[in-house]
Amino acid sequence: MEGFFGLALNVILTIYLVIDSKKHGKNPVLWGILGVVFGAIALGIYLIRTDRKLVGWIVTILSIIGYLALILIVGLAILFTVAGFS
């Protein structure tokens, strides 16, 4: 279920980036690819580049913190699994 939610959110972000980039004279193919690959970080950078700096910085910082937390959790799970803790 969580995988579907993440995929759906990424698709929605990508569609938004493609549609809104046309309105601001940006390359929709580029922002679509960036949206698929980087998700929320691309959205934050796009918002910064289109003069919505406050929201863009908030989205960028929160998404980076989220990705770092995910990496930390996965790393700890691997560490505890390899070390034999349960």
HTML snippet that shows the backbone in 3Dmol.js (N, CA, C, O; Angstrom):
<script src="https://3Dmol.org/build/3Dmol-min.js"></script>
<div id="view" style="width:600px;height:400px;position:relative"></div>
<script>
const pdb = `
ATOM      1  N   MET A   1       0.821  -1.193   0.000  1.00  0.00           N
ATOM      2  CA  MET A   1       0.000   0.000   0.000  1.00  0.00           C
ATOM      3  C   MET A   1       0.868   1.261   0.000  1.00  0.00           C
ATOM      4  O   MET A   1       0.574   2.231  -0.698  1.00  0.00           O
ATOM      5  N   GLU A   2       1.961   1.226   0.810  1.00  0.00           N
ATOM      6  CA  GLU A   2       2.812   2.411   0.870  1.00  0.00           C
ATOM      7  C   GLU A   2       3.510   2.654  -0.467  1.00  0.00           C
ATOM      8  O   GLU A   2       3.705   3.799  -0.874  1.00  0.00           O
ATOM      9  N   GLY A   3       3.883   1.573  -1.145  1.00  0.00           N
ATOM     10  CA  GLY A   3       4.541   1.706  -2.441  1.00  0.00           C
ATOM     11  C   GLY A   3       3.628   2.353  -3.467  1.00  0.00           C
ATOM     12  O   GLY A   3       4.065   3.172  -4.276  1.00  0.00           O
ATOM     13  N   PHE A   4       2.345   1.975  -3.427  1.00  0.00           N
ATOM     14  CA  PHE A   4       1.378   2.577  -4.344  1.00  0.00           C
ATOM     15  C   PHE A   4       1.208   4.059  -4.051  1.00  0.00           C
ATOM     16  O   PHE A   4       1.126   4.866  -4.977  1.00  0.00           O
ATOM     17  N   PHE A   5       1.154   4.432  -2.765  1.00  0.00           N
ATOM     18  CA  PHE A   5       0.994   5.843  -2.400  1.00  0.00           C
ATOM     19  C   PHE A   5       2.186   6.659  -2.872  1.00  0.00           C
ATOM     20  O   PHE A   5       2.017   7.757  -3.402  1.00  0.00           O
ATOM     21  N   GLY A   6       3.395   6.128  -2.684  1.00  0.00           N
ATOM     22  CA  GLY A   6       4.595   6.837  -3.125  1.00  0.00           C
ATOM     23  C   GLY A   6       4.642   7.000  -4.634  1.00  0.00           C
ATOM     24  O   GLY A   6       5.017   8.058  -5.140  1.00  0.00           O
ATOM     25  N   LEU A   7       4.260   5.954  -5.350  1.00  0.00           N
ATOM     26  CA  LEU A   7       4.235   6.019  -6.807  1.00  0.00           C
ATOM     27  C   LEU A   7       3.178   7.021  -7.284  1.00  0.00           C
ATOM     28  O   LEU A   7       3.433   7.817  -8.188  1.00  0.00           O
ATOM     29  N   ALA A   8       1.997   6.974  -6.673  1.00  0.00           N
ATOM     30  CA  ALA A   8       0.929   7.901  -7.065  1.00  0.00           C
ATOM     31  C   ALA A   8       1.334   9.345  -6.792  1.00  0.00           C
ATOM     32  O   ALA A   8       1.069  10.228  -7.607  1.00  0.00           O
ATOM     33  N   LEU A   9       1.976   9.591  -5.650  1.00  0.00           N
ATOM     34  CA  LEU A   9       2.433  10.945  -5.328  1.00  0.00           C
ATOM     35  C   LEU A   9       3.481  11.417  -6.328  1.00  0.00           C
ATOM     36  O   LEU A   9       3.458  12.573  -6.750  1.00  0.00           O
ATOM     37  N   ASN A  10       4.394  10.538  -6.707  1.00  0.00           N
ATOM     38  CA  ASN A  10       5.432  10.884  -7.679  1.00  0.00           C
ATOM     39  C   ASN A  10       4.823  11.194  -9.050  1.00  0.00           C
ATOM     40  O   ASN A  10       5.269  12.119  -9.729  1.00  0.00           O
ATOM     41  N   VAL A  11       3.813  10.431  -9.456  1.00  0.00           N
ATOM     42  CA  VAL A  11       3.139  10.684 -10.735  1.00  0.00           C
ATOM     43  C   VAL A  11       2.423  12.033 -10.695  1.00  0.00           C
ATOM     44  O   VAL A  11       2.484  12.794 -11.660  1.00  0.00           O
ATOM     45  N   ILE A  12       1.751  12.332  -9.595  1.00  0.00           N
ATOM     46  CA  ILE A  12       1.043  13.615  -9.460  1.00  0.00           C
ATOM     47  C   ILE A  12       2.030  14.776  -9.499  1.00  0.00           C
ATOM     48  O   ILE A  12       1.775  15.780 -10.164  1.00  0.00           O
ATOM     49  N   LEU A  13       3.158  14.650  -8.791  1.00  0.00           N
ATOM     50  CA  LEU A  13       4.187  15.698  -8.814  1.00  0.00           C
ATOM     51  C   LEU A  13       4.729  15.907 -10.228  1.00  0.00           C
ATOM     52  O   LEU A  13       4.929  17.042 -10.661  1.00  0.00           O
ATOM     53  N   THR A  14       4.963  14.816 -10.938  1.00  0.00           N
ATOM     54  CA  THR A  14       5.496  14.908 -12.300  1.00  0.00           C
ATOM     55  C   THR A  14       4.503  15.579 -13.237  1.00  0.00           C
ATOM     56  O   THR A  14       4.882  16.429 -14.043  1.00  0.00           O
ATOM     57  N   ILE A  15       3.236  15.203 -13.135  1.00  0.00           N
ATOM     58  CA  ILE A  15       2.201  15.834 -13.972  1.00  0.00           C
ATOM     59  C   ILE A  15       2.119  17.325 -13.674  1.00  0.00           C
ATOM     60  O   ILE A  15       2.017  18.137 -14.593  1.00  0.00           O
ATOM     61  N   TYR A  16       2.162  17.691 -12.389  1.00  0.00           N
ATOM     62  CA  TYR A  16       2.136  19.109 -12.021  1.00  0.00           C
ATOM     63  C   TYR A  16       3.334  19.845 -12.615  1.00  0.00           C
ATOM     64  O   TYR A  16       3.183  20.934 -13.170  1.00  0.00           O
ATOM     65  N   LEU A  17       4.528  19.252 -12.499  1.00  0.00           N
ATOM     66  CA  LEU A  17       5.726  19.908 -13.033  1.00  0.00           C
ATOM     67  C   LEU A  17       5.624  20.109 -14.539  1.00  0.00           C
ATOM     68  O   LEU A  17       6.001  21.168 -15.040  1.00  0.00           O
ATOM     69  N   VAL A  18       5.124  19.121 -15.271  1.00  0.00           N
ATOM     70  CA  VAL A  18       5.019  19.228 -16.727  1.00  0.00           C
ATOM     71  C   VAL A  18       4.020  20.318 -17.104  1.00  0.00           C
ATOM     72  O   VAL A  18       4.305  21.145 -17.970  1.00  0.00           O
ATOM     73  N   ILE A  19       2.867  20.326 -16.469  1.00  0.00           N
ATOM     74  CA  ILE A  19       1.823  21.309 -16.811  1.00  0.00           C
ATOM     75  C   ILE A  19       2.243  22.716 -16.414  1.00  0.00           C
ATOM     76  O   ILE A  19       2.099  23.652 -17.200  1.00  0.00           O
ATOM     77  N   ASP A  20       2.766  22.874 -15.189  1.00  0.00           N
ATOM     78  CA  ASP A  20       3.103  24.214 -14.707  1.00  0.00           C
ATOM     79  C   ASP A  20       4.344  24.775 -15.394  1.00  0.00           C
ATOM     80  O   ASP A  20       4.467  25.990 -15.547  1.00  0.00           O
ATOM     81  N   SER A  21       5.272  23.899 -15.813  1.00  0.00           N
ATOM     82  CA  SER A  21       6.472  24.408 -16.473  1.00  0.00           C
ATOM     83  C   SER A  21       6.144  25.069 -17.810  1.00  0.00           C
ATOM     84  O   SER A  21       6.821  26.010 -18.225  1.00  0.00           O
ATOM     85  N   LYS A  22       5.114  24.578 -18.477  1.00  0.00           N
ATOM     86  CA  LYS A  22       4.684  25.215 -19.733  1.00  0.00           C
ATOM     87  C   LYS A  22       4.201  26.636 -19.465  1.00  0.00           C
ATOM     88  O   LYS A  22       4.472  27.538 -20.258  1.00  0.00           O
ATOM     89  N   LYS A  23       3.491  26.846 -18.361  1.00  0.00           N
ATOM     90  CA  LYS A  23       2.961  28.167 -18.011  1.00  0.00           C
ATOM     91  C   LYS A  23       4.065  29.166 -17.687  1.00  0.00           C
ATOM     92  O   LYS A  23       3.895  30.369 -17.886  1.00  0.00           O
ATOM     93  N   HIS A  24       5.203  28.668 -17.185  1.00  0.00           N
ATOM     94  CA  HIS A  24       6.296  29.561 -16.794  1.00  0.00           C
ATOM     95  C   HIS A  24       7.423  29.604 -17.828  1.00  0.00           C
ATOM     96  O   HIS A  24       8.491  30.153 -17.558  1.00  0.00           O
ATOM     97  N   GLY A  25       7.192  29.034 -18.998  1.00  0.00           N
ATOM     98  CA  GLY A  25       8.189  29.093 -20.059  1.00  0.00           C
ATOM     99  C   GLY A  25       9.400  28.206 -19.815  1.00  0.00           C
ATOM    100  O   GLY A  25      10.474  28.459 -20.360  1.00  0.00           O
ATOM    101  N   LYS A  26       9.238  27.172 -19.005  1.00  0.00           N
ATOM    102  CA  LYS A  26      10.325  26.227 -18.737  1.00  0.00           C
ATOM    103  C   LYS A  26      10.149  25.004 -19.626  1.00  0.00           C
ATOM    104  O   LYS A  26       9.089  24.814 -20.223  1.00  0.00           O
ATOM    105  N   ASN A  27      11.170  24.188 -19.716  1.00  0.00           N
ATOM    106  CA  ASN A  27      11.155  22.989 -20.547  1.00  0.00           C
ATOM    107  C   ASN A  27      10.355  21.885 -19.841  1.00  0.00           C
ATOM    108  O   ASN A  27      10.826  21.343 -18.841  1.00  0.00           O
ATOM    109  N   PRO A  28       9.158  21.540 -20.338  1.00  0.00           N
ATOM    110  CA  PRO A  28       8.345  20.529 -19.646  1.00  0.00           C
ATOM    111  C   PRO A  28       8.948  19.128 -19.678  1.00  0.00           C
ATOM    112  O   PRO A  28       8.731  18.350 -18.749  1.00  0.00           O
ATOM    113  N   VAL A  29       9.699  18.791 -20.724  1.00  0.00           N
ATOM    114  CA  VAL A  29      10.323  17.462 -20.788  1.00  0.00           C
ATOM    115  C   VAL A  29      11.389  17.339 -19.697  1.00  0.00           C
ATOM    116  O   VAL A  29      11.459  16.325 -19.002  1.00  0.00           O
ATOM    117  N   LEU A  30      12.202  18.360 -19.552  1.00  0.00           N
ATOM    118  CA  LEU A  30      13.238  18.356 -18.522  1.00  0.00           C
ATOM    119  C   LEU A  30      12.631  18.225 -17.134  1.00  0.00           C
ATOM    120  O   LEU A  30      13.071  17.395 -16.338  1.00  0.00           O
ATOM    121  N   TRP A  31      11.618  19.042 -16.837  1.00  0.00           N
ATOM    122  CA  TRP A  31      11.019  19.012 -15.503  1.00  0.00           C
ATOM    123  C   TRP A  31      10.236  17.725 -15.280  1.00  0.00           C
ATOM    124  O   TRP A  31      10.122  17.269 -14.143  1.00  0.00           O
ATOM    125  N   GLY A  32       9.697  17.135 -16.330  1.00  0.00           N
ATOM    126  CA  GLY A  32       9.040  15.838 -16.197  1.00  0.00           C
ATOM    127  C   GLY A  32      10.026  14.747 -15.824  1.00  0.00           C
ATOM    128  O   GLY A  32       9.758  13.928 -14.944  1.00  0.00           O
ATOM    129  N   ILE A  33      11.168  14.740 -16.498  1.00  0.00           N
ATOM    130  CA  ILE A  33      12.202  13.745 -16.186  1.00  0.00           C
ATOM    131  C   ILE A  33      12.728  13.956 -14.765  1.00  0.00           C
ATOM    132  O   ILE A  33      12.887  12.995 -14.012  1.00  0.00           O
ATOM    133  N   LEU A  34      12.995  15.198 -14.402  1.00  0.00           N
ATOM    134  CA  LEU A  34      13.472  15.488 -13.049  1.00  0.00           C
ATOM    135  C   LEU A  34      12.434  15.081 -12.006  1.00  0.00           C
ATOM    136  O   LEU A  34      12.791  14.586 -10.937  1.00  0.00           O
ATOM    137  N   GLY A  35      11.151  15.285 -12.310  1.00  0.00           N
ATOM    138  CA  GLY A  35      10.091  14.891 -11.391  1.00  0.00           C
ATOM    139  C   GLY A  35      10.032  13.394 -11.189  1.00  0.00           C
ATOM    140  O   GLY A  35       9.822  12.927 -10.069  1.00  0.00           O
ATOM    141  N   VAL A  36      10.214  12.629 -12.262  1.00  0.00           N
ATOM    142  CA  VAL A  36      10.192  11.165 -12.152  1.00  0.00           C
ATOM    143  C   VAL A  36      11.390  10.674 -11.347  1.00  0.00           C
ATOM    144  O   VAL A  36      11.253   9.791 -10.500  1.00  0.00           O
ATOM    145  N   VAL A  37      12.559  11.241 -11.608  1.00  0.00           N
ATOM    146  CA  VAL A  37      13.779  10.749 -10.977  1.00  0.00           C
ATOM    147  C   VAL A  37      13.919  11.229  -9.535  1.00  0.00           C
ATOM    148  O   VAL A  37      14.260  10.441  -8.652  1.00  0.00           O
ATOM    149  N   PHE A  38      13.658  12.524  -9.284  1.00  0.00           N
ATOM    150  CA  PHE A  38      13.955  13.096  -7.974  1.00  0.00           C
ATOM    151  C   PHE A  38      12.717  13.427  -7.133  1.00  0.00           C
ATOM    152  O   PHE A  38      12.864  13.731  -5.949  1.00  0.00           O
ATOM    153  N   GLY A  39      11.529  13.379  -7.688  1.00  0.00           N
ATOM    154  CA  GLY A  39      10.301  13.562  -6.923  1.00  0.00           C
ATOM    155  C   GLY A  39      10.182  14.921  -6.255  1.00  0.00           C
ATOM    156  O   GLY A  39      10.228  15.958  -6.917  1.00  0.00           O
ATOM    157  N   ALA A  40      10.028  14.906  -4.931  1.00  0.00           N
ATOM    158  CA  ALA A  40       9.753  16.119  -4.169  1.00  0.00           C
ATOM    159  C   ALA A  40      10.914  17.109  -4.202  1.00  0.00           C
ATOM    160  O   ALA A  40      10.695  18.318  -4.137  1.00  0.00           O
ATOM    161  N   ILE A  41      12.137  16.611  -4.303  1.00  0.00           N
ATOM    162  CA  ILE A  41      13.283  17.528  -4.390  1.00  0.00           C
ATOM    163  C   ILE A  41      13.189  18.348  -5.678  1.00  0.00           C
ATOM    164  O   ILE A  41      13.447  19.551  -5.662  1.00  0.00           O
ATOM    165  N   ALA A  42      12.827  17.715  -6.781  1.00  0.00           N
ATOM    166  CA  ALA A  42      12.662  18.442  -8.047  1.00  0.00           C
ATOM    167  C   ALA A  42      11.542  19.472  -7.930  1.00  0.00           C
ATOM    168  O   ALA A  42      11.658  20.577  -8.459  1.00  0.00           O
ATOM    169  N   LEU A  43      10.454  19.115  -7.240  1.00  0.00           N
ATOM    170  CA  LEU A  43       9.370  20.073  -7.046  1.00  0.00           C
ATOM    171  C   LEU A  43       9.852  21.283  -6.268  1.00  0.00           C
ATOM    172  O   LEU A  43       9.542  22.418  -6.631  1.00  0.00           O
ATOM    173  N   GLY A  44      10.606  21.056  -5.206  1.00  0.00           N
ATOM    174  CA  GLY A  44      11.126  22.173  -4.416  1.00  0.00           C
ATOM    175  C   GLY A  44      12.038  23.076  -5.221  1.00  0.00           C
ATOM    176  O   GLY A  44      11.931  24.300  -5.141  1.00  0.00           O
ATOM    177  N   ILE A  45      12.932  22.484  -5.995  1.00  0.00           N
ATOM    178  CA  ILE A  45      13.842  23.280  -6.824  1.00  0.00           C
ATOM    179  C   ILE A  45      13.061  24.039  -7.893  1.00  0.00           C
ATOM    180  O   ILE A  45      13.366  25.194  -8.191  1.00  0.00           O
ATOM    181  N   TYR A  46      12.051  23.382  -8.467  1.00  0.00           N
ATOM    182  CA  TYR A  46      11.226  24.057  -9.471  1.00  0.00           C
ATOM    183  C   TYR A  46      10.515  25.262  -8.865  1.00  0.00           C
ATOM    184  O   TYR A  46      10.460  26.326  -9.481  1.00  0.00           O
ATOM    185  N   LEU A  47       9.973  25.100  -7.669  1.00  0.00           N
ATOM    186  CA  LEU A  47       9.286  26.222  -7.019  1.00  0.00           C
ATOM    187  C   LEU A  47      10.253  27.369  -6.736  1.00  0.00           C
ATOM    188  O   LEU A  47       9.891  28.537  -6.877  1.00  0.00           O
ATOM    189  N   ILE A  48      11.478  27.039  -6.338  1.00  0.00           N
ATOM    190  CA  ILE A  48      12.491  28.079  -6.117  1.00  0.00           C
ATOM    191  C   ILE A  48      12.792  28.803  -7.426  1.00  0.00           C
ATOM    192  O   ILE A  48      12.886  30.030  -7.453  1.00  0.00           O
ATOM    193  N   ARG A  49      12.945  28.043  -8.514  1.00  0.00           N
ATOM    194  CA  ARG A  49      13.289  28.629  -9.816  1.00  0.00           C
ATOM    195  C   ARG A  49      12.164  29.469 -10.408  1.00  0.00           C
ATOM    196  O   ARG A  49      12.416  30.322 -11.258  1.00  0.00           O
ATOM    197  N   THR A  50      10.924  29.240  -9.971  1.00  0.00           N
ATOM    198  CA  THR A  50       9.787  30.010 -10.500  1.00  0.00           C
ATOM    199  C   THR A  50       9.299  31.046  -9.487  1.00  0.00           C
ATOM    200  O   THR A  50       8.118  31.392  -9.462  1.00  0.00           O
ATOM    201  N   ASP A  51      10.220  31.536  -8.654  1.00  0.00           N
ATOM    202  CA  ASP A  51       9.979  32.638  -7.716  1.00  0.00           C
ATOM    203  C   ASP A  51       8.928  32.348  -6.653  1.00  0.00           C
ATOM    204  O   ASP A  51       8.240  33.259  -6.193  1.00  0.00           O
ATOM    205  N   ARG A  52       8.803  31.090  -6.265  1.00  0.00           N
ATOM    206  CA  ARG A  52       7.998  30.716  -5.095  1.00  0.00           C
ATOM    207  C   ARG A  52       8.970  30.134  -4.071  1.00  0.00           C
ATOM    208  O   ARG A  52       8.890  28.971  -3.677  1.00  0.00           O
ATOM    209  N   LYS A  53       9.900  31.015  -3.659  1.00  0.00           N
ATOM    210  CA  LYS A  53      11.077  30.590  -2.915  1.00  0.00           C
ATOM    211  C   LYS A  53      10.763  30.011  -1.538  1.00  0.00           C
ATOM    212  O   LYS A  53      11.347  28.995  -1.162  1.00  0.00           O
ATOM    213  N   LEU A  54       9.869  30.621  -0.783  1.00  0.00           N
ATOM    214  CA  LEU A  54       9.598  30.143   0.569  1.00  0.00           C
ATOM    215  C   LEU A  54       9.048  28.719   0.549  1.00  0.00           C
ATOM    216  O   LEU A  54       9.552  27.845   1.254  1.00  0.00           O
ATOM    217  N   VAL A  55       8.026  28.490  -0.251  1.00  0.00           N
ATOM    218  CA  VAL A  55       7.441  27.151  -0.351  1.00  0.00           C
ATOM    219  C   VAL A  55       8.458  26.177  -0.935  1.00  0.00           C
ATOM    220  O   VAL A  55       8.547  25.031  -0.494  1.00  0.00           O
ATOM    221  N   GLY A  56       9.223  26.629  -1.922  1.00  0.00           N
ATOM    222  CA  GLY A  56      10.227  25.777  -2.545  1.00  0.00           C
ATOM    223  C   GLY A  56      11.292  25.314  -1.563  1.00  0.00           C
ATOM    224  O   GLY A  56      11.665  24.141  -1.548  1.00  0.00           O
ATOM    225  N   TRP A  57      11.783  26.243  -0.737  1.00  0.00           N
ATOM    226  CA  TRP A  57      12.800  25.865   0.252  1.00  0.00           C
ATOM    227  C   TRP A  57      12.230  24.926   1.300  1.00  0.00           C
ATOM    228  O   TRP A  57      12.907  23.995   1.736  1.00  0.00           O
ATOM    229  N   ILE A  58      10.992  25.163   1.708  1.00  0.00           N
ATOM    230  CA  ILE A  58      10.363  24.275   2.693  1.00  0.00           C
ATOM    231  C   ILE A  58      10.231  22.864   2.125  1.00  0.00           C
ATOM    232  O   ILE A  58      10.582  21.892   2.794  1.00  0.00           O
ATOM    233  N   VAL A  59       9.732  22.748   0.903  1.00  0.00           N
ATOM    234  CA  VAL A  59       9.573  21.434   0.269  1.00  0.00           C
ATOM    235  C   VAL A  59      10.928  20.753   0.090  1.00  0.00           C
ATOM    236  O   VAL A  59      11.062  19.560   0.363  1.00  0.00           O
ATOM    237  N   THR A  60      11.921  21.493  -0.360  1.00  0.00           N
ATOM    238  CA  THR A  60      13.247  20.919  -0.588  1.00  0.00           C
ATOM    239  C   THR A  60      13.866  20.412   0.710  1.00  0.00           C
ATOM    240  O   THR A  60      14.358  19.285   0.766  1.00  0.00           O
ATOM    241  N   ILE A  61      13.842  21.231   1.744  1.00  0.00           N
ATOM    242  CA  ILE A  61      14.451  20.843   3.018  1.00  0.00           C
ATOM    243  C   ILE A  61      13.726  19.653   3.639  1.00  0.00           C
ATOM    244  O   ILE A  61      14.367  18.720   4.123  1.00  0.00           O
ATOM    245  N   LEU A  62      12.389  19.680   3.629  1.00  0.00           N
ATOM    246  CA  LEU A  62      11.638  18.558   4.199  1.00  0.00           C
ATOM    247  C   LEU A  62      11.861  17.261   3.423  1.00  0.00           C
ATOM    248  O   LEU A  62      11.952  16.186   4.016  1.00  0.00           O
ATOM    249  N   SER A  63      11.948  17.363   2.100  1.00  0.00           N
ATOM    250  CA  SER A  63      12.174  16.138   1.326  1.00  0.00           C
ATOM    251  C   SER A  63      13.580  15.590   1.544  1.00  0.00           C
ATOM    252  O   SER A  63      13.760  14.374   1.587  1.00  0.00           O
ATOM    253  N   ILE A  64      14.570  16.452   1.682  1.00  0.00           N
ATOM    254  CA  ILE A  64      15.933  15.983   1.969  1.00  0.00           C
ATOM    255  C   ILE A  64      15.981  15.327   3.349  1.00  0.00           C
ATOM    256  O   ILE A  64      16.601  14.276   3.513  1.00  0.00           O
ATOM    257  N   ILE A  65      15.335  15.936   4.334  1.00  0.00           N
ATOM    258  CA  ILE A  65      15.285  15.336   5.672  1.00  0.00           C
ATOM    259  C   ILE A  65      14.583  13.979   5.612  1.00  0.00           C
ATOM    260  O   ILE A  65      15.021  13.027   6.259  1.00  0.00           O
ATOM    261  N   GLY A  66      13.503  13.885   4.844  1.00  0.00           N
ATOM    262  CA  GLY A  66      12.793  12.619   4.707  1.00  0.00           C
ATOM    263  C   GLY A  66      13.647  11.545   4.067  1.00  0.00           C
ATOM    264  O   GLY A  66      13.658  10.405   4.531  1.00  0.00           O
ATOM    265  N   TYR A  67      14.367  11.894   3.001  1.00  0.00           N
ATOM    266  CA  TYR A  67      15.248  10.924   2.352  1.00  0.00           C
ATOM    267  C   TYR A  67      16.373  10.486   3.283  1.00  0.00           C
ATOM    268  O   TYR A  67      16.716   9.305   3.326  1.00  0.00           O
ATOM    269  N   LEU A  68      16.952  11.433   4.034  1.00  0.00           N
ATOM    270  CA  LEU A  68      18.014  11.072   4.976  1.00  0.00           C
ATOM    271  C   LEU A  68      17.488  10.163   6.081  1.00  0.00           C
ATOM    272  O   LEU A  68      18.169   9.222   6.487  1.00  0.00           O
ATOM    273  N   ALA A  69      16.277  10.440   6.571  1.00  0.00           N
ATOM    274  CA  ALA A  69      15.673   9.578   7.594  1.00  0.00           C
ATOM    275  C   ALA A  69      15.440   8.174   7.046  1.00  0.00           C
ATOM    276  O   ALA A  69      15.676   7.189   7.745  1.00  0.00           O
ATOM    277  N   LEU A  70      14.986   8.079   5.820  1.00  0.00           N
ATOM    278  CA  LEU A  70      14.774   6.774   5.202  1.00  0.00           C
ATOM    279  C   LEU A  70      16.085   6.001   5.069  1.00  0.00           C
ATOM    280  O   LEU A  70      16.136   4.805   5.357  1.00  0.00           O
ATOM    281  N   ILE A  71      17.136   6.678   4.636  1.00  0.00           N
ATOM    282  CA  ILE A  71      18.452   6.042   4.520  1.00  0.00           C
ATOM    283  C   ILE A  71      18.936   5.579   5.891  1.00  0.00           C
ATOM    284  O   ILE A  71      19.494   4.488   6.013  1.00  0.00           O
ATOM    285  N   LEU A  72      18.729   6.396   6.924  1.00  0.00           N
ATOM    286  CA  LEU A  72      19.146   6.027   8.272  1.00  0.00           C
ATOM    287  C   LEU A  72      18.382   4.804   8.769  1.00  0.00           C
ATOM    288  O   LEU A  72      18.980   3.894   9.344  1.00  0.00           O
ATOM    289  N   ILE A  73      17.079   4.774   8.555  1.00  0.00           N
ATOM    290  CA  ILE A  73      16.262   3.637   9.000  1.00  0.00           C
ATOM    291  C   ILE A  73      16.671   2.358   8.281  1.00  0.00           C
ATOM    292  O   ILE A  73      16.815   1.309   8.909  1.00  0.00           O
ATOM    293  N   VAL A  74      16.858   2.442   6.975  1.00  0.00           N
ATOM    294  CA  VAL A  74      17.280   1.257   6.216  1.00  0.00           C
ATOM    295  C   VAL A  74      18.668   0.809   6.658  1.00  0.00           C
ATOM    296  O   VAL A  74      18.919  -0.388   6.798  1.00  0.00           O
ATOM    297  N   GLY A  75      19.561   1.750   6.877  1.00  0.00           N
ATOM    298  CA  GLY A  75      20.906   1.414   7.341  1.00  0.00           C
ATOM    299  C   GLY A  75      20.887   0.739   8.696  1.00  0.00           C
ATOM    300  O   GLY A  75      21.599  -0.242   8.912  1.00  0.00           O
ATOM    301  N   LEU A  76      20.080   1.253   9.613  1.00  0.00           N
ATOM    302  CA  LEU A  76      19.970   0.628  10.930  1.00  0.00           C
ATOM    303  C   LEU A  76      19.342  -0.760  10.841  1.00  0.00           C
ATOM    304  O   LEU A  76      19.755  -1.676  11.552  1.00  0.00           O
ATOM    305  N   ALA A  77      18.355  -0.918   9.977  1.00  0.00           N
ATOM    306  CA  ALA A  77      17.731  -2.232   9.800  1.00  0.00           C
ATOM    307  C   ALA A  77      18.745  -3.242   9.273  1.00  0.00           C
ATOM    308  O   ALA A  77      18.774  -4.387   9.725  1.00  0.00           O
ATOM    309  N   ILE A  78      19.566  -2.828   8.331  1.00  0.00           N
ATOM    310  CA  ILE A  78      20.604  -3.726   7.804  1.00  0.00           C
ATOM    311  C   ILE A  78      21.626  -4.040   8.885  1.00  0.00           C
ATOM    312  O   ILE A  78      22.050  -5.187   9.030  1.00  0.00           O
ATOM    313  N   LEU A  79      22.022  -3.026   9.642  1.00  0.00           N
ATOM    314  CA  LEU A  79      23.004  -3.230  10.707  1.00  0.00           C
ATOM    315  C   LEU A  79      22.497  -4.225  11.740  1.00  0.00           C
ATOM    316  O   LEU A  79      23.226  -5.139  12.128  1.00  0.00           O
ATOM    317  N   PHE A  80      21.258  -4.062  12.192  1.00  0.00           N
ATOM    318  CA  PHE A  80      20.698  -4.970  13.195  1.00  0.00           C
ATOM    319  C   PHE A  80      20.488  -6.363  12.616  1.00  0.00           C
ATOM    320  O   PHE A  80      20.629  -7.351  13.337  1.00  0.00           O
ATOM    321  N   THR A  81      20.163  -6.464  11.363  1.00  0.00           N
ATOM    322  CA  THR A  81      19.973  -7.770  10.731  1.00  0.00           C
ATOM    323  C   THR A  81      21.308  -8.508  10.616  1.00  0.00           C
ATOM    324  O   THR A  81      21.388  -9.700  10.913  1.00  0.00           O
ATOM    325  N   VAL A  82      22.341  -7.812  10.191  1.00  0.00           N
ATOM    326  CA  VAL A  82      23.652  -8.432  10.011  1.00  0.00           C
ATOM    327  C   VAL A  82      24.263  -8.773  11.372  1.00  0.00           C
ATOM    328  O   VAL A  82      24.909  -9.810  11.523  1.00  0.00           O
ATOM    329  N   ALA A  83      24.059  -7.903  12.358  1.00  0.00           N
ATOM    330  CA  ALA A  83      24.652  -8.127  13.678  1.00  0.00           C
ATOM    331  C   ALA A  83      23.923  -9.187  14.476  1.00  0.00           C
ATOM    332  O   ALA A  83      24.438  -9.652  15.492  1.00  0.00           O
ATOM    333  N   GLY A  84      22.735  -9.582  14.040  1.00  0.00           N
ATOM    334  CA  GLY A  84      22.008 -10.643  14.716  1.00  0.00           C
ATOM    335  C   GLY A  84      21.073 -10.150  15.806  1.00  0.00           C
ATOM    336  O   GLY A  84      20.515 -10.963  16.544  1.00  0.00           O
ATOM    337  N   PHE A  85      20.888  -8.842  15.929  1.00  0.00           N
ATOM    338  CA  PHE A  85      19.942  -8.319  16.925  1.00  0.00           C
ATOM    339  C   PHE A  85      18.537  -8.480  16.383  1.00  0.00           C
ATOM    340  O   PHE A  85      18.313  -8.372  15.177  1.00  0.00           O
ATOM    341  N   SER A  86      17.578  -8.740  17.284  1.00  0.00           N
ATOM    342  CA  SER A  86      16.192  -8.802  16.814  1.00  0.00           C
ATOM    343  C   SER A  86      15.231  -8.372  17.880  1.00  0.00           C
ATOM    344  O   SER A  86      14.021  -8.364  17.653  1.00  0.00           O
TER     345      SER A  86
END
`;
const viewer = $3Dmol.createViewer("view");
viewer.addModel(pdb, "pdb");
viewer.setStyle({}, {cartoon: {color: "spectrum"}});
viewer.zoomTo();
viewer.render();
</script>
